[in-house]
Amino acid sequence: MIIKTECKDCGKTYHKNIDGAERSDRDSSRDSCYACALDSLTNGCCPEEGDFNSASIISGEMSDREQRELRRELEKVDWAACHADDEEDDY
Ligand SMILES: [Zn+2]
C-alpha cells in the first residue's frame, strides 16, 4: 500500500510504501523521505552499501527500481561532494 506523507525534515510530500516490516514503525512518526533518511544515516557524506537499504526501509519511499536509479545518482553526487571536500585541502 502506498500512502502520501510529508517528510518531517524537508517538508517534501512523497509517496510512502507502507508494506512490509516498516509498517510497525509508523506510529513513531518517523516520516523522512529517502534523501533525508540517507542524509541522516551518512551525515551528508559518502553512503555505504547498507545505508541505501536502511534509508529505503526508513523512508519507504522507493520501489526497487527507483532505488537503483536514485542510488546511481547519489553515488555520483556524493562521490563528487566528498571528493570536492578532499580537494579543498590541496588548494
Ligand atoms: Zn526529506
PDB file of the backbone (N, CA, C, O) and the ligand in Angstrom, with CONECT records:
HET     ZN  A 101       1
ATOM      1  N   MET A   1       0.837  -1.191   0.000  1.00  0.00           N
ATOM      2  CA  MET A   1       0.000   0.000   0.000  1.00  0.00           C
ATOM      3  C   MET A   1       0.877   1.248   0.000  1.00  0.00           C
ATOM      4  O   MET A   1       1.869   1.339   0.723  1.00  0.00           O
ATOM      5  N   ILE A   2       0.482   2.197  -0.828  1.00  0.00           N
ATOM      6  CA  ILE A   2       1.228   3.452  -0.912  1.00  0.00           C
ATOM      7  C   ILE A   2       0.384   4.567  -0.287  1.00  0.00           C
ATOM      8  O   ILE A   2      -0.781   4.746  -0.642  1.00  0.00           O
ATOM      9  N   ILE A   3       0.974   5.299   0.628  1.00  0.00           N
ATOM     10  CA  ILE A   3       0.276   6.445   1.196  1.00  0.00           C
ATOM     11  C   ILE A   3       1.056   7.714   0.880  1.00  0.00           C
ATOM     12  O   ILE A   3       2.249   7.676   0.578  1.00  0.00           O
ATOM     13  N   LYS A   4       0.354   8.832   0.959  1.00  0.00           N
ATOM     14  CA  LYS A   4       1.011  10.106   0.760  1.00  0.00           C
ATOM     15  C   LYS A   4       1.379  10.660   2.132  1.00  0.00           C
ATOM     16  O   LYS A   4       0.540  10.711   3.031  1.00  0.00           O
ATOM     17  N   THR A   5       2.601  11.064   2.286  1.00  0.00           N
ATOM     18  CA  THR A   5       3.018  11.580   3.576  1.00  0.00           C
ATOM     19  C   THR A   5       4.024  12.702   3.381  1.00  0.00           C
ATOM     20  O   THR A   5       4.532  12.916   2.280  1.00  0.00           O
ATOM     21  N   GLU A   6       4.299  13.401   4.445  1.00  0.00           N
ATOM     22  CA  GLU A   6       5.186  14.561   4.351  1.00  0.00           C
ATOM     23  C   GLU A   6       6.452  14.294   5.138  1.00  0.00           C
ATOM     24  O   GLU A   6       6.401  13.834   6.279  1.00  0.00           O
ATOM     25  N   CYS A   7       7.569  14.580   4.537  1.00  0.00           N
ATOM     26  CA  CYS A   7       8.846  14.406   5.221  1.00  0.00           C
ATOM     27  C   CYS A   7       8.954  15.427   6.342  1.00  0.00           C
ATOM     28  O   CYS A   7       8.761  16.623   6.127  1.00  0.00           O
ATOM     29  N   LYS A   8       9.264  14.945   7.536  1.00  0.00           N
ATOM     30  CA  LYS A   8       9.342  15.870   8.665  1.00  0.00           C
ATOM     31  C   LYS A   8      10.619  16.709   8.621  1.00  0.00           C
ATOM     32  O   LYS A   8      10.734  17.716   9.318  1.00  0.00           O
ATOM     33  N   ASP A   9      11.558  16.290   7.808  1.00  0.00           N
ATOM     34  CA  ASP A   9      12.831  17.015   7.735  1.00  0.00           C
ATOM     35  C   ASP A   9      12.814  18.128   6.703  1.00  0.00           C
ATOM     36  O   ASP A   9      13.205  19.256   7.001  1.00  0.00           O
ATOM     37  N   CYS A  10      12.363  17.821   5.491  1.00  0.00           N
ATOM     38  CA  CYS A  10      12.427  18.821   4.423  1.00  0.00           C
ATOM     39  C   CYS A  10      11.047  19.260   3.964  1.00  0.00           C
ATOM     40  O   CYS A  10      10.936  20.173   3.146  1.00  0.00           O
ATOM     41  N   GLY A  11       9.987  18.627   4.474  1.00  0.00           N
ATOM     42  CA  GLY A  11       8.643  19.044   4.129  1.00  0.00           C
ATOM     43  C   GLY A  11       8.164  18.564   2.783  1.00  0.00           C
ATOM     44  O   GLY A  11       7.053  18.889   2.365  1.00  0.00           O
ATOM     45  N   LYS A  12       8.981  17.800   2.105  1.00  0.00           N
ATOM     46  CA  LYS A  12       8.589  17.270   0.815  1.00  0.00           C
ATOM     47  C   LYS A  12       7.476  16.235   0.973  1.00  0.00           C
ATOM     48  O   LYS A  12       7.531  15.374   1.851  1.00  0.00           O
ATOM     49  N   THR A  13       6.481  16.335   0.120  1.00  0.00           N
ATOM     50  CA  THR A  13       5.436  15.315   0.111  1.00  0.00           C
ATOM     51  C   THR A  13       5.888  14.178  -0.787  1.00  0.00           C
ATOM     52  O   THR A  13       6.304  14.394  -1.925  1.00  0.00           O
ATOM     53  N   TYR A  14       5.804  12.985  -0.270  1.00  0.00           N
ATOM     54  CA  TYR A  14       6.237  11.851  -1.070  1.00  0.00           C
ATOM     55  C   TYR A  14       5.327  10.666  -0.819  1.00  0.00           C
ATOM     56  O   TYR A  14       4.549  10.647   0.134  1.00  0.00           O
ATOM     57  N   HIS A  15       5.437   9.702  -1.674  1.00  0.00           N
ATOM     58  CA  HIS A  15       4.625   8.504  -1.548  1.00  0.00           C
ATOM     59  C   HIS A  15       5.407   7.445  -0.797  1.00  0.00           C
ATOM     60  O   HIS A  15       6.523   7.079  -1.165  1.00  0.00           O
ATOM     61  N   LYS A  16       4.792   6.974   0.249  1.00  0.00           N
ATOM     62  CA  LYS A  16       5.464   6.037   1.127  1.00  0.00           C
ATOM     63  C   LYS A  16       4.850   4.665   0.956  1.00  0.00           C
ATOM     64  O   LYS A  16       3.633   4.497   1.031  1.00  0.00           O
ATOM     65  N   ASN A  17       5.685   3.715   0.731  1.00  0.00           N
ATOM     66  CA  ASN A  17       5.245   2.338   0.641  1.00  0.00           C
ATOM     67  C   ASN A  17       5.241   1.741   2.042  1.00  0.00           C
ATOM     68  O   ASN A  17       6.301   1.532   2.632  1.00  0.00           O
ATOM     69  N   ILE A  18       4.064   1.469   2.572  1.00  0.00           N
ATOM     70  CA  ILE A  18       3.996   1.000   3.956  1.00  0.00           C
ATOM     71  C   ILE A  18       3.820  -0.504   4.039  1.00  0.00           C
ATOM     72  O   ILE A  18       3.440  -1.031   5.084  1.00  0.00           O
ATOM     73  N   ASP A  19       4.090  -1.186   2.961  1.00  0.00           N
ATOM     74  CA  ASP A  19       4.099  -2.641   3.024  1.00  0.00           C
ATOM     75  C   ASP A  19       5.348  -3.102   3.757  1.00  0.00           C
ATOM     76  O   ASP A  19       6.368  -2.413   3.762  1.00  0.00           O
ATOM     77  N   GLY A  20       5.260  -4.263   4.368  1.00  0.00           N
ATOM     78  CA  GLY A  20       6.461  -4.868   4.922  1.00  0.00           C
ATOM     79  C   GLY A  20       6.747  -4.450   6.345  1.00  0.00           C
ATOM     80  O   GLY A  20       5.875  -3.943   7.051  1.00  0.00           O
ATOM     81  N   ALA A  21       7.980  -4.669   6.754  1.00  0.00           N
ATOM     82  CA  ALA A  21       8.352  -4.545   8.161  1.00  0.00           C
ATOM     83  C   ALA A  21       8.194  -3.138   8.685  1.00  0.00           C
ATOM     84  O   ALA A  21       7.930  -2.934   9.870  1.00  0.00           O
ATOM     85  N   GLU A  22       8.354  -2.160   7.801  1.00  0.00           N
ATOM     86  CA  GLU A  22       8.352  -0.778   8.252  1.00  0.00           C
ATOM     87  C   GLU A  22       7.022  -0.404   8.869  1.00  0.00           C
ATOM     88  O   GLU A  22       6.964   0.513   9.688  1.00  0.00           O
ATOM     89  N   ARG A  23       5.957  -1.086   8.502  1.00  0.00           N
ATOM     90  CA  ARG A  23       4.616  -0.716   8.934  1.00  0.00           C
ATOM     91  C   ARG A  23       4.503  -0.593  10.451  1.00  0.00           C
ATOM     92  O   ARG A  23       3.805   0.285  10.956  1.00  0.00           O
ATOM     93  N   SER A  24       5.177  -1.455  11.160  1.00  0.00           N
ATOM     94  CA  SER A  24       5.071  -1.451  12.615  1.00  0.00           C
ATOM     95  C   SER A  24       5.679  -0.192  13.230  1.00  0.00           C
ATOM     96  O   SER A  24       5.423   0.125  14.392  1.00  0.00           O
ATOM     97  N   ASP A  25       6.473   0.515  12.455  1.00  0.00           N
ATOM     98  CA  ASP A  25       7.116   1.725  12.980  1.00  0.00           C
ATOM     99  C   ASP A  25       6.344   2.988  12.644  1.00  0.00           C
ATOM    100  O   ASP A  25       6.779   4.087  12.990  1.00  0.00           O
ATOM    101  N   ARG A  26       5.225   2.854  11.986  1.00  0.00           N
ATOM    102  CA  ARG A  26       4.534   4.048  11.509  1.00  0.00           C
ATOM    103  C   ARG A  26       4.173   5.004  12.633  1.00  0.00           C
ATOM    104  O   ARG A  26       4.244   6.222  12.466  1.00  0.00           O
ATOM    105  N   ASP A  27       3.787   4.458  13.771  1.00  0.00           N
ATOM    106  CA  ASP A  27       3.330   5.308  14.862  1.00  0.00           C
ATOM    107  C   ASP A  27       4.458   6.122  15.487  1.00  0.00           C
ATOM    108  O   ASP A  27       4.208   7.053  16.253  1.00  0.00           O
ATOM    109  N   SER A  28       5.665   5.780  15.167  1.00  0.00           N
ATOM    110  CA  SER A  28       6.786   6.558  15.676  1.00  0.00           C
ATOM    111  C   SER A  28       6.910   7.883  14.926  1.00  0.00           C
ATOM    112  O   SER A  28       7.764   8.709  15.249  1.00  0.00           O
ATOM    113  N   SER A  29       6.057   8.078  13.930  1.00  0.00           N
ATOM    114  CA  SER A  29       6.010   9.306  13.151  1.00  0.00           C
ATOM    115  C   SER A  29       7.363   9.677  12.571  1.00  0.00           C
ATOM    116  O   SER A  29       7.702  10.853  12.433  1.00  0.00           O
ATOM    117  N   ARG A  30       8.110   8.671  12.244  1.00  0.00           N
ATOM    118  CA  ARG A  30       9.416   8.934  11.676  1.00  0.00           C
ATOM    119  C   ARG A  30       9.291   8.988  10.163  1.00  0.00           C
ATOM    120  O   ARG A  30       9.719   8.082   9.450  1.00  0.00           O
ATOM    121  N   ASP A  31       8.700  10.063   9.700  1.00  0.00           N
ATOM    122  CA  ASP A  31       8.495  10.203   8.268  1.00  0.00           C
ATOM    123  C   ASP A  31       9.611  11.036   7.654  1.00  0.00           C
ATOM    124  O   ASP A  31       9.549  12.265   7.628  1.00  0.00           O
ATOM    125  N   SER A  32      10.604  10.360   7.175  1.00  0.00           N
ATOM    126  CA  SER A  32      11.671  11.040   6.451  1.00  0.00           C
ATOM    127  C   SER A  32      11.701  10.491   5.040  1.00  0.00           C
ATOM    128  O   SER A  32      11.598   9.281   4.837  1.00  0.00           O
ATOM    129  N   CYS A  33      11.840  11.374   4.064  1.00  0.00           N
ATOM    130  CA  CYS A  33      11.949  10.899   2.704  1.00  0.00           C
ATOM    131  C   CYS A  33      13.285  10.178   2.525  1.00  0.00           C
ATOM    132  O   CYS A  33      14.158  10.229   3.391  1.00  0.00           O
ATOM    133  N   TYR A  34      13.417   9.523   1.409  1.00  0.00           N
ATOM    134  CA  TYR A  34      14.610   8.718   1.191  1.00  0.00           C
ATOM    135  C   TYR A  34      15.881   9.545   1.309  1.00  0.00           C
ATOM    136  O   TYR A  34      16.857   9.124   1.930  1.00  0.00           O
ATOM    137  N   ALA A  35      15.855  10.731   0.701  1.00  0.00           N
ATOM    138  CA  ALA A  35      17.043  11.573   0.697  1.00  0.00           C
ATOM    139  C   ALA A  35      17.420  11.998   2.115  1.00  0.00           C
ATOM    140  O   ALA A  35      18.594  11.980   2.484  1.00  0.00           O
ATOM    141  N   CYS A  36      16.417  12.380   2.904  1.00  0.00           N
ATOM    142  CA  CYS A  36      16.691  12.825   4.277  1.00  0.00           C
ATOM    143  C   CYS A  36      17.118  11.651   5.155  1.00  0.00           C
ATOM    144  O   CYS A  36      17.996  11.785   6.008  1.00  0.00           O
ATOM    145  N   ALA A  37      16.491  10.510   4.934  1.00  0.00           N
ATOM    146  CA  ALA A  37      16.861   9.329   5.700  1.00  0.00           C
ATOM    147  C   ALA A  37      18.312   8.962   5.411  1.00  0.00           C
ATOM    148  O   ALA A  37      19.091   8.660   6.315  1.00  0.00           O
ATOM    149  N   LEU A  38      18.646   8.997   4.142  1.00  0.00           N
ATOM    150  CA  LEU A  38      20.014   8.663   3.756  1.00  0.00           C
ATOM    151  C   LEU A  38      20.986   9.703   4.305  1.00  0.00           C
ATOM    152  O   LEU A  38      22.074   9.368   4.774  1.00  0.00           O
ATOM    153  N   ASP A  39      20.582  10.944   4.241  1.00  0.00           N
ATOM    154  CA  ASP A  39      21.431  12.021   4.726  1.00  0.00           C
ATOM    155  C   ASP A  39      21.698  11.869   6.220  1.00  0.00           C
ATOM    156  O   ASP A  39      22.822  12.065   6.680  1.00  0.00           O
ATOM    157  N   SER A  40      20.657  11.517   6.972  1.00  0.00           N
ATOM    158  CA  SER A  40      20.841  11.383   8.412  1.00  0.00           C
ATOM    159  C   SER A  40      21.710  10.180   8.746  1.00  0.00           C
ATOM    160  O   SER A  40      22.415  10.169   9.754  1.00  0.00           O
ATOM    161  N   LEU A  41      21.650   9.173   7.891  1.00  0.00           N
ATOM    162  CA  LEU A  41      22.459   7.986   8.122  1.00  0.00           C
ATOM    163  C   LEU A  41      23.933   8.242   7.826  1.00  0.00           C
ATOM    164  O   LEU A  41      24.816   7.682   8.476  1.00  0.00           O
ATOM    165  N   THR A  42      24.182   9.086   6.846  1.00  0.00           N
ATOM    166  CA  THR A  42      25.551   9.254   6.362  1.00  0.00           C
ATOM    167  C   THR A  42      26.164  10.572   6.786  1.00  0.00           C
ATOM    168  O   THR A  42      27.329  10.840   6.491  1.00  0.00           O
ATOM    169  N   ASN A  43      25.381  11.407   7.484  1.00  0.00           N
ATOM    170  CA  ASN A  43      25.846  12.737   7.848  1.00  0.00           C
ATOM    171  C   ASN A  43      26.306  13.526   6.629  1.00  0.00           C
ATOM    172  O   ASN A  43      27.245  14.318   6.709  1.00  0.00           O
ATOM    173  N   GLY A  44      25.651  13.309   5.528  1.00  0.00           N
ATOM    174  CA  GLY A  44      25.901  14.107   4.334  1.00  0.00           C
ATOM    175  C   GLY A  44      27.107  13.685   3.529  1.00  0.00           C
ATOM    176  O   GLY A  44      27.465  14.344   2.553  1.00  0.00           O
ATOM    177  N   CYS A  45      27.722  12.622   3.912  1.00  0.00           N
ATOM    178  CA  CYS A  45      28.893  12.196   3.133  1.00  0.00           C
ATOM    179  C   CYS A  45      28.616  10.871   2.437  1.00  0.00           C
ATOM    180  O   CYS A  45      27.468  10.434   2.358  1.00  0.00           O
ATOM    181  N   CYS A  46      29.658  10.237   1.938  1.00  0.00           N
ATOM    182  CA  CYS A  46      29.516   9.074   1.087  1.00  0.00           C
ATOM    183  C   CYS A  46      28.714   7.953   1.764  1.00  0.00           C
ATOM    184  O   CYS A  46      29.132   7.428   2.795  1.00  0.00           O
ATOM    185  N   PRO A  47      27.578   7.592   1.191  1.00  0.00           N
ATOM    186  CA  PRO A  47      26.818   6.477   1.747  1.00  0.00           C
ATOM    187  C   PRO A  47      27.534   5.163   1.488  1.00  0.00           C
ATOM    188  O   PRO A  47      28.231   5.009   0.485  1.00  0.00           O
ATOM    189  N   GLU A  48      27.360   4.237   2.382  1.00  0.00           N
ATOM    190  CA  GLU A  48      27.899   2.907   2.163  1.00  0.00           C
ATOM    191  C   GLU A  48      26.764   1.971   1.773  1.00  0.00           C
ATOM    192  O   GLU A  48      25.585   2.312   1.861  1.00  0.00           O
ATOM    193  N   GLU A  49      27.156   0.796   1.346  1.00  0.00           N
ATOM    194  CA  GLU A  49      26.204  -0.180   0.826  1.00  0.00           C
ATOM    195  C   GLU A  49      24.938  -0.294   1.689  1.00  0.00           C
ATOM    196  O   GLU A  49      23.824  -0.182   1.177  1.00  0.00           O
ATOM    197  N   GLY A  50      25.111  -0.510   2.967  1.00  0.00           N
ATOM    198  CA  GLY A  50      23.972  -0.736   3.839  1.00  0.00           C
ATOM    199  C   GLY A  50      23.119   0.495   4.057  1.00  0.00           C
ATOM    200  O   GLY A  50      21.945   0.386   4.410  1.00  0.00           O
ATOM    201  N   ASP A  51      23.707   1.682   3.847  1.00  0.00           N
ATOM    202  CA  ASP A  51      22.970   2.908   4.094  1.00  0.00           C
ATOM    203  C   ASP A  51      21.810   3.066   3.120  1.00  0.00           C
ATOM    204  O   ASP A  51      20.759   3.590   3.487  1.00  0.00           O
ATOM    205  N   PHE A  52      21.991   2.621   1.896  1.00  0.00           N
ATOM    206  CA  PHE A  52      20.916   2.716   0.906  1.00  0.00           C
ATOM    207  C   PHE A  52      19.736   1.854   1.324  1.00  0.00           C
ATOM    208  O   PHE A  52      18.580   2.266   1.220  1.00  0.00           O
ATOM    209  N   ASN A  53      20.036   0.681   1.788  1.00  0.00           N
ATOM    210  CA  ASN A  53      18.962  -0.201   2.243  1.00  0.00           C
ATOM    211  C   ASN A  53      18.259   0.375   3.459  1.00  0.00           C
ATOM    212  O   ASN A  53      17.031   0.365   3.543  1.00  0.00           O
ATOM    213  N   SER A  54      19.045   0.875   4.399  1.00  0.00           N
ATOM    214  CA  SER A  54      18.457   1.436   5.609  1.00  0.00           C
ATOM    215  C   SER A  54      17.567   2.621   5.275  1.00  0.00           C
ATOM    216  O   SER A  54      16.463   2.749   5.804  1.00  0.00           O
ATOM    217  N   ALA A  55      18.051   3.484   4.395  1.00  0.00           N
ATOM    218  CA  ALA A  55      17.287   4.673   4.034  1.00  0.00           C
ATOM    219  C   ALA A  55      15.976   4.290   3.360  1.00  0.00           C
ATOM    220  O   ALA A  55      14.940   4.908   3.608  1.00  0.00           O
ATOM    221  N   SER A  56      16.021   3.286   2.520  1.00  0.00           N
ATOM    222  CA  SER A  56      14.802   2.888   1.820  1.00  0.00           C
ATOM    223  C   SER A  56      13.805   2.276   2.794  1.00  0.00           C
ATOM    224  O   SER A  56      12.595   2.433   2.633  1.00  0.00           O
ATOM    225  N   ILE A  57      14.310   1.584   3.797  1.00  0.00           N
ATOM    226  CA  ILE A  57      13.423   0.987   4.802  1.00  0.00           C
ATOM    227  C   ILE A  57      12.820   2.079   5.670  1.00  0.00           C
ATOM    228  O   ILE A  57      11.626   2.052   5.970  1.00  0.00           O
ATOM    229  N   ILE A  58      13.643   3.038   6.071  1.00  0.00           N
ATOM    230  CA  ILE A  58      13.160   4.128   6.915  1.00  0.00           C
ATOM    231  C   ILE A  58      12.115   4.951   6.174  1.00  0.00           C
ATOM    232  O   ILE A  58      11.050   5.252   6.713  1.00  0.00           O
ATOM    233  N   SER A  59      12.425   5.308   4.948  1.00  0.00           N
ATOM    234  CA  SER A  59      11.544   6.206   4.207  1.00  0.00           C
ATOM    235  C   SER A  59      10.361   5.466   3.612  1.00  0.00           C
ATOM    236  O   SER A  59       9.249   5.992   3.566  1.00  0.00           O
ATOM    237  N   GLY A  60      10.599   4.257   3.160  1.00  0.00           N
ATOM    238  CA  GLY A  60       9.560   3.524   2.452  1.00  0.00           C
ATOM    239  C   GLY A  60       9.204   4.162   1.132  1.00  0.00           C
ATOM    240  O   GLY A  60       8.170   3.848   0.542  1.00  0.00           O
ATOM    241  N   GLU A  61      10.062   5.061   0.662  1.00  0.00           N
ATOM    242  CA  GLU A  61       9.696   5.872  -0.492  1.00  0.00           C
ATOM    243  C   GLU A  61       9.913   5.156  -1.815  1.00  0.00           C
ATOM    244  O   GLU A  61       9.147   5.352  -2.759  1.00  0.00           O
ATOM    245  N   MET A  62      10.928   4.345  -1.894  1.00  0.00           N
ATOM    246  CA  MET A  62      11.399   3.892  -3.191  1.00  0.00           C
ATOM    247  C   MET A  62      10.947   2.481  -3.530  1.00  0.00           C
ATOM    248  O   MET A  62      10.950   1.583  -2.687  1.00  0.00           O
ATOM    249  N   SER A  63      10.570   2.318  -4.754  1.00  0.00           N
ATOM    250  CA  SER A  63      10.450   0.968  -5.271  1.00  0.00           C
ATOM    251  C   SER A  63      11.858   0.463  -5.548  1.00  0.00           C
ATOM    252  O   SER A  63      12.813   1.241  -5.544  1.00  0.00           O
ATOM    253  N   ASP A  64      11.987  -0.819  -5.785  1.00  0.00           N
ATOM    254  CA  ASP A  64      13.316  -1.370  -6.029  1.00  0.00           C
ATOM    255  C   ASP A  64      13.993  -0.704  -7.206  1.00  0.00           C
ATOM    256  O   ASP A  64      15.189  -0.414  -7.179  1.00  0.00           O
ATOM    257  N   ARG A  65      13.197  -0.466  -8.251  1.00  0.00           N
ATOM    258  CA  ARG A  65      13.774   0.111  -9.452  1.00  0.00           C
ATOM    259  C   ARG A  65      14.179   1.571  -9.209  1.00  0.00           C
ATOM    260  O   ARG A  65      15.246   2.008  -9.641  1.00  0.00           O
ATOM    261  N   GLU A  66      13.323   2.310  -8.521  1.00  0.00           N
ATOM    262  CA  GLU A  66      13.650   3.695  -8.202  1.00  0.00           C
ATOM    263  C   GLU A  66      14.881   3.766  -7.320  1.00  0.00           C
ATOM    264  O   GLU A  66      15.724   4.650  -7.469  1.00  0.00           O
ATOM    265  N   GLN A  67      14.967   2.830  -6.412  1.00  0.00           N
ATOM    266  CA  GLN A  67      16.125   2.793  -5.537  1.00  0.00           C
ATOM    267  C   GLN A  67      17.414   2.666  -6.316  1.00  0.00           C
ATOM    268  O   GLN A  67      18.392   3.366  -6.054  1.00  0.00           O
ATOM    269  N   ARG A  68      17.400   1.765  -7.273  1.00  0.00           N
ATOM    270  CA  ARG A  68      18.619   1.560  -8.049  1.00  0.00           C
ATOM    271  C   ARG A  68      18.991   2.801  -8.831  1.00  0.00           C
ATOM    272  O   ARG A  68      20.165   3.152  -8.952  1.00  0.00           O
ATOM    273  N   GLU A  69      17.956   3.472  -9.369  1.00  0.00           N
ATOM    274  CA  GLU A  69      18.236   4.658 -10.162  1.00  0.00           C
ATOM    275  C   GLU A  69      18.745   5.800  -9.289  1.00  0.00           C
ATOM    276  O   GLU A  69      19.730   6.457  -9.625  1.00  0.00           O
ATOM    277  N   LEU A  70      18.069   6.027  -8.171  1.00  0.00           N
ATOM    278  CA  LEU A  70      18.498   7.107  -7.286  1.00  0.00           C
ATOM    279  C   LEU A  70      19.882   6.806  -6.721  1.00  0.00           C
ATOM    280  O   LEU A  70      20.723   7.691  -6.564  1.00  0.00           O
ATOM    281  N   ARG A  71      20.081   5.562  -6.431  1.00  0.00           N
ATOM    282  CA  ARG A  71      21.357   5.157  -5.861  1.00  0.00           C
ATOM    283  C   ARG A  71      22.508   5.502  -6.797  1.00  0.00           C
ATOM    284  O   ARG A  71      23.566   5.961  -6.367  1.00  0.00           O
ATOM    285  N   ARG A  72      22.277   5.273  -8.072  1.00  0.00           N
ATOM    286  CA  ARG A  72      23.309   5.602  -9.051  1.00  0.00           C
ATOM    287  C   ARG A  72      23.591   7.110  -9.029  1.00  0.00           C
ATOM    288  O   ARG A  72      24.740   7.548  -9.089  1.00  0.00           O
ATOM    289  N   GLU A  73      22.505   7.887  -8.940  1.00  0.00           N
ATOM    290  CA  GLU A  73      22.655   9.344  -8.902  1.00  0.00           C
ATOM    291  C   GLU A  73      23.378   9.778  -7.641  1.00  0.00           C
ATOM    292  O   GLU A  73      24.294  10.599  -7.685  1.00  0.00           O
ATOM    293  N   LEU A  74      22.957   9.218  -6.522  1.00  0.00           N
ATOM    294  CA  LEU A  74      23.539   9.612  -5.243  1.00  0.00           C
ATOM    295  C   LEU A  74      25.022   9.272  -5.197  1.00  0.00           C
ATOM    296  O   LEU A  74      25.832  10.015  -4.643  1.00  0.00           O
ATOM    297  N   GLU A  75      25.351   8.156  -5.780  1.00  0.00           N
ATOM    298  CA  GLU A  75      26.758   7.768  -5.781  1.00  0.00           C
ATOM    299  C   GLU A  75      27.588   8.794  -6.523  1.00  0.00           C
ATOM    300  O   GLU A  75      28.688   9.143  -6.096  1.00  0.00           O
ATOM    301  N   LYS A  76      27.058   9.274  -7.632  1.00  0.00           N
ATOM    302  CA  LYS A  76      27.767  10.300  -8.395  1.00  0.00           C
ATOM    303  C   LYS A  76      27.874  11.581  -7.589  1.00  0.00           C
ATOM    304  O   LYS A  76      28.957  12.146  -7.436  1.00  0.00           O
ATOM    305  N   VAL A  77      26.731  12.033  -7.072  1.00  0.00           N
ATOM    306  CA  VAL A  77      26.686  13.313  -6.355  1.00  0.00           C
ATOM    307  C   VAL A  77      27.548  13.263  -5.105  1.00  0.00           C
ATOM    308  O   VAL A  77      28.353  14.160  -4.850  1.00  0.00           O
ATOM    309  N   ASP A  78      27.367  12.206  -4.334  1.00  0.00           N
ATOM    310  CA  ASP A  78      28.087  12.142  -3.066  1.00  0.00           C
ATOM    311  C   ASP A  78      29.572  11.904  -3.279  1.00  0.00           C
ATOM    312  O   ASP A  78      30.408  12.408  -2.529  1.00  0.00           O
ATOM    313  N   TRP A  79      29.885  11.150  -4.287  1.00  0.00           N
ATOM    314  CA  TRP A  79      31.297  10.961  -4.603  1.00  0.00           C
ATOM    315  C   TRP A  79      31.920  12.307  -4.907  1.00  0.00           C
ATOM    316  O   TRP A  79      32.993  12.644  -4.407  1.00  0.00           O
ATOM    317  N   ALA A  80      31.224  13.072  -5.740  1.00  0.00           N
ATOM    318  CA  ALA A  80      31.747  14.380  -6.123  1.00  0.00           C
ATOM    319  C   ALA A  80      31.838  15.298  -4.913  1.00  0.00           C
ATOM    320  O   ALA A  80      32.823  16.016  -4.740  1.00  0.00           O
ATOM    321  N   ALA A  81      30.798  15.269  -4.073  1.00  0.00           N
ATOM    322  CA  ALA A  81      30.787  16.142  -2.903  1.00  0.00           C
ATOM    323  C   ALA A  81      31.913  15.788  -1.946  1.00  0.00           C
ATOM    324  O   ALA A  81      32.614  16.666  -1.443  1.00  0.00           O
ATOM    325  N   CYS A  82      32.077  14.522  -1.704  1.00  0.00           N
ATOM    326  CA  CYS A  82      33.094  14.089  -0.753  1.00  0.00           C
ATOM    327  C   CYS A  82      34.491  14.365  -1.292  1.00  0.00           C
ATOM    328  O   CYS A  82      35.400  14.749  -0.556  1.00  0.00           O
ATOM    329  N   HIS A  83      34.634  14.161  -2.579  1.00  0.00           N
ATOM    330  CA  HIS A  83      35.961  14.376  -3.147  1.00  0.00           C
ATOM    331  C   HIS A  83      36.260  15.848  -3.347  1.00  0.00           C
ATOM    332  O   HIS A  83      37.421  16.257  -3.367  1.00  0.00           O
ATOM    333  N   ALA A  84      35.208  16.644  -3.497  1.00  0.00           N
ATOM    334  CA  ALA A  84      35.416  18.071  -3.565  1.00  0.00           C
ATOM    335  C   ALA A  84      35.968  18.569  -2.231  1.00  0.00           C
ATOM    336  O   ALA A  84      36.832  19.446  -2.193  1.00  0.00           O
ATOM    337  N   ASP A  85      35.459  17.998  -1.137  1.00  0.00           N
ATOM    338  CA  ASP A  85      35.979  18.372   0.181  1.00  0.00           C
ATOM    339  C   ASP A  85      37.448  17.993   0.303  1.00  0.00           C
ATOM    340  O   ASP A  85      38.258  18.746   0.843  1.00  0.00           O
ATOM    341  N   ASP A  86      37.771  16.824  -0.204  1.00  0.00           N
ATOM    342  CA  ASP A  86      39.169  16.396  -0.127  1.00  0.00           C
ATOM    343  C   ASP A  86      40.080  17.338  -0.884  1.00  0.00           C
ATOM    344  O   ASP A  86      41.180  17.675  -0.444  1.00  0.00           O
ATOM    345  N   GLU A  87      39.579  17.755  -2.046  1.00  0.00           N
ATOM    346  CA  GLU A  87      40.439  18.569  -2.908  1.00  0.00           C
ATOM    347  C   GLU A  87      40.690  19.948  -2.328  1.00  0.00           C
ATOM    348  O   GLU A  87      41.691  20.592  -2.642  1.00  0.00           O
ATOM    349  N   GLU A  88      39.773  20.399  -1.479  1.00  0.00           N
ATOM    350  CA  GLU A  88      39.975  21.740  -0.906  1.00  0.00           C
ATOM    351  C   GLU A  88      41.277  21.813  -0.117  1.00  0.00           C
ATOM    352  O   GLU A  88      41.895  22.872  -0.014  1.00  0.00           O
ATOM    353  N   ASP A  89      41.678  20.698   0.426  1.00  0.00           N
ATOM    354  CA  ASP A  89      42.927  20.713   1.180  1.00  0.00           C
ATOM    355  C   ASP A  89      44.137  20.935   0.278  1.00  0.00           C
ATOM    356  O   ASP A  89      45.184  21.411   0.716  1.00  0.00           O
ATOM    357  N   ASP A  90      43.961  20.578  -0.993  1.00  0.00           N
ATOM    358  CA  ASP A  90      45.102  20.704  -1.899  1.00  0.00           C
ATOM    359  C   ASP A  90      45.300  22.111  -2.430  1.00  0.00           C
ATOM    360  O   ASP A  90      46.369  22.464  -2.928  1.00  0.00           O
ATOM    361  N   TYR A  91      44.240  22.908  -2.312  1.00  0.00           N
ATOM    362  CA  TYR A  91      44.356  24.252  -2.876  1.00  0.00           C
ATOM    363  C   TYR A  91      44.810  25.286  -1.846  1.00  0.00           C
ATOM    364  O   TYR A  91      44.953  26.464  -2.174  1.00  0.00           O
TER     365      TYR A  91
HETATM  366 ZN    ZN A 101      13.041  14.944   3.214  1.00  0.00          ZN2+
END
